[in-house]
Amino acid sequence: MSELENTNITQGTTPPPARREMALDDARRIKTLSPGMLVFKRFIRNKLAVIGLIILVVMFTFAFIGPFLSPYSQTEVFYKQDSIRKDYASAIFNSELRYSVNDGATFSETDRARFLLANSRNEDQFASGDTHYSIERISDSFIRIFQLEKYAEELLGKVTTVDGKTVDPAFKDAFDAAVKAGQTSFVHKGVSYQLTKVLKSTVISTEKDIAMAGVSVFDAYDPAHDAIINTYGFKVAAEMAAINDEKSFVHDGVEYQIIEDEGKVTILDAEGEPFAEVSNIIVNPIDQGTFLSVDFKSKVRDAISDRVDKFKFPGTDGKESDYHVARVNTQYFIKADTTTTVIDIYSPPTAKHWMGTDNNGMDLLTRLMYGGRVSLMVGFIVVFLEMFIGVIVGGISGFFGGAVDTALMRFVDLFNSIPYFPMILIFGSVMDTLEVKPMIRIFILMAILGLLGWTGIARVVRGQILSLREQDFMVATEATGIRTSRRIFRHLVPNVMPLLIVTATASLGGLIITEATLGFLGLGVKYPLASWGSIINISSDAFVMQTYWWMWIPAGMLILLTVLGFNFVGDGLRDAYDPKMKR
């Protein structure tokens, strides 16, 4: 026996019991834990619940802290230098007559309309007002128009000039021969005369060269020569020489050479240099401020004639560029590969943009961060509204019972009879029509979702309070004279809160899916704001979904993980609040 024991025995005292450490599951230790700590311990024992909590922490960090770390804003548009094929020029086979009028003459729009009518009827003469004209069809694509000037008139076999003189016998014989042969014109002494029947008389007229109509287009190699090639005399001489297969013609004392190649005529000046080109293919620039050289037009015409879809032509810097010929019906479009600044849309993930860019050229990772804010904010605020309305209505209904309970439950039934999704779709369409601003639209959407979704919580609260109000602690509160509102919201509702927390946690995942569905349908958050659902909406096009995977897989995975996280946490809280759970 030790000295200390001997001392205790000698003094008549009992030795203190030995101090024993308590185990983690010791009943004495458990009794000292608060209810909250008990719930926490049960919660962390659930591995899925812990995983769900970790997922939610990551999601909230990504959505609410990530935007501060991103170097971009959610509406910042990015651009890039790209080579695109743009319409540079257009070409068409000309089928409309183009007019050229002789110097000093007039050929009005009315005259041209009369001419077109007569030409369509294959007539040789036509009248416009008091003026008569004759038509000389040189070829299918070249027509000359002459104004008839009255020279003489035949009446009852007598031919007299306009001044009343009798014509010479030789003229009369030429006239009679033409009439007898049924001709409408004759030539006498190198002068051509036209015959026009007017009632019982025949008018004999000389011809005045006034205009020409053709489908050919004249282009000068040097713009300074436009004034020459656009003159009436030059065009008539060139057309007549080409039709008659002549190798040259003379205009204003200058001799020009003609080289014909598959419908295209090149005119050379006196020095043998290219002077003008004649063709029935019209080539015009798309941008009227762009000048097209004749060499370029010639290349285009050669490509069309040879039926090739590509040719090269040197630019102002001497470097050859590719031009592509695309035919659309009867028109040809010449497209050039040009470098221009374009919006960097649908860019794949790179070091600059880790998740690529979207259809608006915005950084997709940044849009996902801001979109997470909206999706999570919508979920939490809507759940808060549902709980706020549901607790008030359910608490009052369950506490008072009777007529109050019946009236409030019929009010709940009324709300339950409202079709949930059709009403949301209708409100979304109305906001589209009214063009509600994106930020205001979010708050309206949250209010609608909250007002339509509180009935389930109200029924849960009512049922719980109906069972709690008859318990002893509620009898004690009534005996002590505590007012009704305090008994409901201070003593009854806190006992329902564990179940409400579990219900709210489980509802958050469903609300996020609902918001994503509305965004996918285009009835949720609108541009330029983003939500996970509106980002996935871009992939409603099958081509985008198949080609640009980064447009929908990241947003879809974020929605999936967030909903799983809330479900895991909700299941964990439900099990933790269950008093029958094994410790």
C-alpha positions in Angstrom: 0.0 0.0 0.0 1.3 3.3 -1.0 2.1 6.2 1.4 -0.8 8.3 0.0 -3.3 5.5 0.6 -2.0 5.0 4.1 -2.4 8.7 4.7 -6.0 8.6 3.5 -6.9 5.6 5.5 -5.3 7.2 8.6 -7.3 10.5 8.0 -10.5 8.5 7.4 -11.1 9.9 3.8 -12.1 8.0 0.7 -9.7 8.2 -2.2 -11.0 10.0 -5.4 -12.0 7.7 -8.3 -9.5 7.4 -11.1 -10.4 9.8 -14.1 -11.4 7.8 -17.2 -11.4 9.3 -20.7 -14.8 9.2 -22.5 -15.1 7.6 -25.9 -16.5 9.4 -28.9 -19.7 7.5 -28.7 -20.0 7.6 -24.9 -23.6 8.4 -23.8 -22.4 11.1 -21.4 -20.6 12.9 -24.3 -23.7 12.7 -26.6 -25.9 14.1 -23.9 -23.8 17.2 -23.7 -24.0 18.0 -27.5 -26.5 20.5 -28.7 -29.2 19.5 -31.2 -27.5 21.4 -33.9 -24.2 19.6 -33.3 -26.0 16.3 -33.4 -27.4 17.2 -36.8 -24.0 18.3 -38.0 -22.4 15.1 -36.8 -25.0 13.0 -38.6 -24.7 15.1 -41.7 -20.9 14.8 -42.0 -21.1 11.0 -41.6 -23.0 10.9 -44.9 -20.3 10.8 -47.6 -22.7 11.8 -50.4 -23.9 14.7 -48.4 -20.3 15.9 -47.9 -19.6 15.5 -51.6 -22.7 17.5 -52.4 -21.6 20.2 -50.0 -18.2 20.4 -51.7 -19.8 20.6 -55.1 -22.0 23.5 -54.0 -19.0 25.3 -52.4 -17.2 25.0 -55.7 -20.2 26.1 -57.7 -20.8 29.2 -55.5 -17.1 30.1 -55.7 -17.2 29.7 -59.5 -20.3 31.8 -59.8 -19.8 34.6 -57.3 -16.0 34.9 -57.0 -15.0 33.7 -60.5 -16.2 36.9 -62.2 -13.9 39.0 -60.1 -10.9 36.9 -61.2 -11.9 36.9 -64.9 -10.1 39.5 -67.1 -13.2 39.9 -69.2 -16.7 41.2 -68.7 -19.7 39.1 -69.6 -20.6 41.4 -72.5 -17.1 41.9 -74.0 -17.0 41.0 -77.7 -13.8 39.7 -79.2 -12.7 40.2 -82.8 -10.2 38.5 -85.1 -8.6 39.0 -88.5 -10.0 36.5 -90.9 -9.9 35.8 -94.7 -13.5 35.7 -95.9 -14.9 35.4 -99.4 -16.9 38.6 -100.2 -18.8 39.6 -103.2 -16.5 41.9 -105.2 -18.3 42.3 -108.6 -21.3 41.0 -110.5 -21.8 40.1 -114.1 -24.7 39.3 -116.4 -25.4 38.7 -120.0 -27.0 41.8 -121.2 -30.4 41.3 -122.9 -31.8 44.8 -122.7 -31.2 47.3 -125.5 -28.9 50.1 -124.7 -29.4 53.3 -126.7 -26.9 55.8 -128.1 -28.3 59.0 -129.8 -26.6 60.9 -132.6 -25.1 64.3 -131.8 -27.8 67.0 -132.0 -30.7 64.5 -132.1 -33.2 63.6 -129.5 -34.8 60.2 -128.8 -37.1 60.5 -125.8 -38.4 57.9 -123.4 -41.7 58.0 -125.3 -40.0 57.4 -128.6 -38.1 54.5 -127.1 -41.3 52.9 -125.8 -42.9 53.2 -129.2 -39.8 51.7 -130.8 -39.8 48.7 -128.4 -43.5 48.1 -129.2 -42.8 48.2 -133.0 -39.7 46.1 -132.6 -41.6 43.4 -130.7 -44.1 43.3 -133.5 -41.3 43.1 -136.0 -42.5 46.3 -137.7 -40.2 48.4 -139.9 -41.7 51.8 -139.1 -43.4 53.4 -136.1 -44.7 56.8 -135.2 -44.3 58.8 -132.0 -46.5 61.8 -132.0 -46.2 63.6 -135.4 -42.7 62.1 -136.0 -42.2 58.9 -138.0 -39.3 56.6 -137.7 -37.9 53.6 -139.6 -36.1 50.6 -138.1 -33.1 48.9 -139.7 -32.2 45.6 -138.0 -28.5 45.1 -138.8 -28.3 42.0 -136.5 -30.2 40.4 -133.6 -28.2 42.6 -131.3 -27.8 45.8 -133.2 -30.6 48.0 -134.6 -30.4 51.4 -136.2 -33.2 54.0 -135.9 -33.8 56.7 -138.5 -36.1 59.7 -138.3 -38.2 60.1 -141.5 -38.3 63.5 -143.1 -41.0 64.0 -145.7 -39.6 64.6 -149.2 -42.5 63.9 -151.5 -46.0 62.5 -151.6 -47.9 60.3 -154.2 -51.6 61.0 -154.6 -53.8 59.7 -157.5 -50.6 58.6 -159.4 -49.0 62.0 -159.1 -45.8 62.5 -157.1 -44.9 66.0 -155.9 -42.3 67.2 -153.4 -43.2 69.0 -150.2 -42.8 72.4 -151.9 -45.3 71.4 -154.7 -42.7 70.6 -157.4 -43.0 67.6 -159.7 -40.2 65.0 -159.3 -38.0 64.1 -162.2 -39.1 61.1 -164.3 -36.2 58.9 -163.0 -37.3 59.3 -159.4 -40.9 58.6 -160.5 -39.8 55.4 -162.2 -37.8 54.2 -159.1 -40.8 54.9 -156.9 -43.2 53.0 -159.2 -40.8 50.0 -159.3 -40.7 49.9 -155.5 -44.5 50.1 -155.2 -45.0 47.5 -157.9 -42.5 45.1 -156.0 -44.2 45.7 -152.7 -41.2 47.3 -151.2 -41.2 49.9 -148.4 -38.0 51.6 -149.5 -35.9 52.3 -152.6 -32.6 54.0 -153.4 -32.2 56.8 -156.0 -28.9 58.4 -156.7 -27.4 57.0 -153.5 -30.2 58.3 -151.3 -32.5 55.9 -149.4 -36.2 56.7 -149.4 -38.8 55.2 -147.2 -42.5 54.7 -148.2 -45.3 55.2 -145.7 -48.9 54.6 -146.5 -51.2 57.3 -145.1 -54.9 56.9 -146.1 -55.0 57.1 -149.9 -51.6 58.6 -150.3 -48.0 57.4 -150.0 -45.5 59.6 -148.2 -41.9 59.4 -149.5 -39.4 60.3 -146.8 -35.6 60.6 -146.5 -33.9 59.0 -143.5 -32.0 60.9 -140.8 -29.6 58.8 -138.7 -30.8 59.5 -135.2 -30.1 56.6 -132.8 -28.9 53.0 -132.4 -29.9 50.3 -130.0 -27.8 47.3 -129.1 -26.8 44.9 -126.3 -23.0 45.6 -126.5 -21.1 47.3 -123.7 -18.2 49.5 -124.5 -15.4 49.8 -121.9 -12.3 52.0 -122.3 -9.0 50.7 -121.2 -8.1 54.3 -120.2 -10.9 56.2 -118.5 -9.6 59.3 -120.4 -10.9 57.7 -123.6 -14.5 57.3 -122.3 -15.5 60.5 -124.2 -14.4 59.0 -127.5 -15.8 55.4 -127.2 -19.2 56.7 -125.9 -19.8 58.8 -129.0 -22.5 57.7 -131.4 -20.2 57.6 -134.5 -17.6 55.5 -132.7 -20.1 52.9 -131.6 -21.9 52.7 -135.0 -18.6 52.3 -136.9 -17.3 49.6 -134.4 -20.6 47.7 -134.5 -20.9 47.8 -138.3 -17.3 46.7 -138.7 -17.7 43.8 -136.3 -20.9 42.7 -138.0 -19.4 42.8 -141.4 -16.3 40.9 -140.3 -14.1 43.9 -141.1 -10.7 44.0 -139.4 -10.6 47.8 -139.0 -12.7 51.0 -139.1 -12.1 54.7 -139.2 -13.5 57.3 -136.8 -12.6 61.0 -136.9 -9.7 60.2 -139.2 -8.2 57.6 -136.9 -8.0 54.0 -137.9 -8.8 51.3 -135.3 -8.1 47.7 -135.5 -10.6 44.9 -134.4 -9.7 41.6 -132.8 -12.7 39.3 -132.2 -12.5 36.4 -129.8 -15.6 34.3 -128.9 -18.1 37.2 -128.8 -15.6 39.6 -127.2 -14.2 42.4 -129.4 -11.0 44.2 -128.6 -10.4 47.5 -130.3 -6.8 48.6 -130.8 -5.7 52.2 -131.5 -3.4 53.4 -134.3 -0.4 52.3 -132.2 -1.7 48.8 -131.7 -2.4 49.3 -128.0 -5.7 48.1 -126.5 -8.2 51.0 -126.7 -11.6 49.6 -125.9 -13.4 46.3 -125.3 -16.9 45.4 -126.6 -18.9 42.6 -125.1 -22.5 41.7 -124.2 -21.5 40.8 -120.6 -21.9 43.7 -118.1 -19.5 43.7 -115.2 -20.2 46.0 -112.3 -18.6 46.4 -108.9 -20.7 45.5 -105.8 -19.3 48.7 -104.1 -20.0 51.6 -106.4 -16.9 53.3 -105.0 -14.7 50.5 -106.5 -13.1 51.0 -109.9 -12.9 47.9 -112.1 -10.3 48.0 -114.8 -11.0 46.8 -118.3 -8.3 44.1 -117.8 -10.3 42.8 -114.8 -13.6 42.9 -116.7 -11.9 41.0 -119.5 -10.7 38.3 -117.1 -14.2 38.0 -115.8 -15.7 37.7 -119.3 -13.1 35.1 -120.2 -13.9 33.1 -117.1 -17.6 33.2 -117.8 -17.1 32.3 -121.5 -14.7 29.5 -120.6 -17.0 28.3 -117.8 -14.3 28.3 -115.1 -15.1 29.0 -111.5 -11.8 30.6 -110.5 -9.1 32.9 -111.9 -6.2 35.0 -110.7 -5.7 38.7 -111.1 -3.0 41.0 -109.8 -4.0 43.7 -107.3 -2.6 47.2 -107.0 0.4 45.8 -105.1 1.2 43.5 -108.0 0.4 40.4 -106.0 -2.1 38.0 -107.6 -5.3 37.2 -105.8 -7.8 34.5 -106.3 -11.3 35.3 -107.5 -14.2 32.9 -107.6 -17.1 32.9 -110.0 -20.4 31.8 -108.6 -23.5 31.6 -110.8 -26.9 32.3 -109.4 -29.6 31.8 -112.0 -28.6 34.2 -114.8 -26.3 36.3 -112.7 -22.6 35.7 -111.9 -21.0 36.9 -108.7 -17.3 37.4 -108.5 -16.0 36.8 -105.0 -12.7 37.8 -103.6 -10.7 36.4 -100.6 -10.2 39.5 -98.5 -8.7 39.9 -95.0 -11.2 41.7 -92.7 -12.0 42.1 -89.0 -14.8 39.9 -87.9 -16.4 38.8 -84.6 -14.6 35.8 -83.2 -17.7 33.5 -82.9 -17.7 29.8 -82.1 -13.9 29.9 -81.4 -12.7 26.6 -79.8 -11.0 26.6 -76.4 -7.6 28.2 -76.5 -5.1 29.6 -74.0 -6.9 33.0 -74.3 -10.4 31.6 -74.0 -10.4 28.5 -71.9 -13.9 27.6 -72.9 -13.9 29.2 -76.3 -16.3 32.0 -77.5 -20.1 31.9 -78.1 -22.2 32.9 -81.0 -21.8 36.6 -80.0 -18.0 36.4 -79.8 -18.0 36.6 -76.0 -15.8 34.6 -73.6 -17.8 31.5 -72.7 -16.1 30.8 -69.4 -16.9 34.3 -68.2 -20.5 34.0 -69.4 -20.8 30.7 -67.5 -19.6 32.4 -64.3 -22.1 35.2 -64.6 -24.8 32.7 -65.7 -24.2 30.8 -62.5 -24.9 33.9 -60.5 -28.3 34.3 -62.2 -29.2 30.6 -62.0 -28.3 30.3 -58.3 -29.8 33.7 -57.4 -33.1 32.8 -59.1 -33.2 29.4 -57.2 -32.5 30.9 -53.8 -34.8 33.9 -54.1 -37.7 31.8 -55.5 -37.3 29.3 -52.6 -37.3 32.2 -50.1 -40.5 33.5 -51.6 -42.1 30.1 -51.6 -41.1 29.5 -47.9 -42.2 33.0 -46.8 -45.7 32.7 -48.3 -46.0 29.0 -47.5 -45.0 29.3 -43.8 -47.5 32.2 -43.3 -50.4 30.5 -45.0 -49.7 27.0 -43.7 -49.0 28.3 -40.2 -52.2 30.2 -39.9 -54.2 27.4 -41.4 -52.8 24.7 -39.2 -53.0 26.7 -36.0 -56.6 28.0 -36.2 -58.1 25.0 -38.1 -61.9 25.1 -38.7 -63.3 27.6 -41.1 -59.9 29.4 -41.4 -58.2 26.1 -42.4 -60.9 25.3 -44.9 -60.8 28.7 -46.5 -57.1 28.8 -46.8 -56.9 25.2 -48.2 -59.4 26.1 -50.8 -57.3 29.1 -51.7 -54.3 26.7 -52.0 -56.4 24.4 -54.2 -57.2 27.4 -56.4 -53.5 28.1 -56.9 -52.8 24.4 -57.6 -55.4 24.5 -60.4 -53.4 27.1 -62.3 -51.2 25.3 -64.9 -47.7 25.9 -63.8 -45.6 25.8 -67.0 -48.2 27.2 -69.4 -48.6 30.2 -67.2 -44.8 30.7 -67.1 -44.6 30.4 -70.9 -47.5 32.9 -71.3 -45.7 35.4 -69.0 -42.5 34.9 -70.9 -44.2 35.6 -74.2 -45.8 38.7 -72.8 -42.5 40.0 -71.6 -41.0 39.3 -75.1 -43.8 41.3 -76.7 -43.4 44.2 -74.2 -39.6 44.1 -74.7 -39.0 44.1 -70.9 -35.4 45.0 -70.0 -33.3 41.9 -69.1 -32.6 42.9 -65.5 -36.3 43.7 -64.8 -37.2 40.5 -66.5 -35.2 38.4 -64.0 -37.1 39.9 -61.0 -40.4 39.4 -62.7 -39.5 35.8 -63.5 -38.5 35.2 -59.9 -41.8 36.7 -58.6 -43.8 34.5 -61.0 -42.0 31.3 -60.0 -42.3 32.2 -56.3 -46.1 33.0 -56.5 -46.8 29.8 -58.4 -44.8 27.4 -56.3 -45.6 28.0 -52.6 -48.6 25.8 -52.2 -46.6 22.6 -51.5 -44.7 24.2 -48.6 -48.0 25.6 -47.2 -49.5 22.1 -47.1 -46.4 20.7 -45.4 -46.4 23.4 -42.7 -50.1 23.0 -42.1 -49.8 19.2 -41.6 -46.9 19.6 -39.2 -48.6 22.3 -37.1 -51.8 20.3 -36.9 -49.8 17.6 -35.1 -47.7 19.9 -33.0 -50.4 22.3 -31.7 -51.9 19.6 -29.4 -48.6 18.8 -27.7 -47.9 19.7 -24.1 -45.5 22.6 -24.8 -48.3 24.3 -26.8 -50.7 23.9 -23.9 -48.1 25.5 -21.7 -47.8 28.5 -24.0 -51.5 29.0 -24.1 -51.7 28.7 -20.3 -49.0 31.4 -19.9 -51.0 33.8 -22.1 -48.5 34.1 -24.9 -50.2 35.9 -27.9 -51.2 33.8 -30.9 -48.7 35.2 -33.4 -45.8 34.4 -31.0 -47.1 30.9 -30.4 -47.2 30.3 -34.2 -44.0 31.8 -35.3 -41.9 31.5 -32.2 -42.9 28.0 -31.0 -44.6 26.1 -33.8 -42.7 27.2 -36.9 -39.2 26.6 -35.5 -40.2 23.0 -34.9 -41.1 22.7 -38.6 -37.9 24.4 -39.8 -35.8 21.2 -40.1 -38.4 19.8 -42.5 -38.6 23.1 -44.3 -34.8 23.2 -44.7 -34.8 19.7 -46.3 -37.7 20.6 -48.6 -36.1 23.9 -49.7 -32.8 22.2 -50.4 -34.5 19.6 -52.5 -36.5 22.3 -54.3 -33.4 24.3 -55.3 -32.3 21.7 -57.8 -35.7 21.6 -59.4 -35.9 25.4 -59.7 -32.5 25.6 -61.3 -33.7 23.1 -63.9 -36.9 25.1 -64.4 -34.9 28.3 -65.0 -32.6 26.4 -67.4 -35.6 25.1 -69.2 -37.1 28.5 -69.6 -33.7 29.8 -70.8 -33.4 27.0 -73.3 -36.9 27.9 -74.7 -35.8 31.5 -75.0 -38.3 32.7 -72.3 -35.9 33.2 -69.5 -33.0 35.5 -69.1 -32.4 37.6 -72.2 -29.2 38.9 -73.9 -26.9 40.5 -72.9 -27.3 38.8 -69.5 -26.6 35.1 -69.3 -27.8 32.1 -67.5 -26.9 28.5 -67.9 -30.1 27.8 -69.6 -29.8 30.7 -72.1 -26.3 29.5 -72.9 -27.5 26.0 -73.8 -30.3 27.6 -75.9 -27.6 28.4 -78.5 -27.3 24.7 -79.1 -30.9 24.3 -80.1 -29.6 24.3 -83.6 -28.6 20.8 -84.5 -25.5 22.0 -86.5 -24.2 23.9 -83.5 -24.8 21.0 -81.2 -22.9 18.6 -83.4 -20.0 21.0 -84.3 -19.4 23.2 -81.3 -19.5 20.9 -78.3 -18.1 23.6 -76.0 -21.3 25.6 -76.4 -23.5 23.2 -74.4 -21.5 20.5 -72.6 -19.9 22.9 -70.0 -23.2 24.6 -69.2 -25.0 21.2 -69.0 -22.3 19.8 -66.7 -22.6 22.8 -64.4 -26.4 22.4 -64.2 -26.0 18.6 -63.6 -23.4 19.0 -60.8 -25.3 21.8 -59.1 -28.6 19.9 -59.1 -26.8 16.7 -57.8 -25.1 18.8 -55.1 -28.4 20.2 -53.9 -30.0 16.7 -54.0 -27.1 15.1 -52.1 -27.2 17.9 -49.4 -31.0 17.6 -49.2 -30.9 13.9 -48.7 -28.1 14.3 -46.1 -30.1 16.9 -44.1 -33.2 14.7 -44.3 -31.3 11.8 -42.8 -29.5 14.0 -40.2 -32.8 15.4 -38.9 -34.3 11.9 -38.7 -34.2 11.1 -34.9 -34.3 7.4 -35.7 -31.1 7.5 -37.6 -28.3 5.3 -36.1 -25.6 7.2 -34.3 
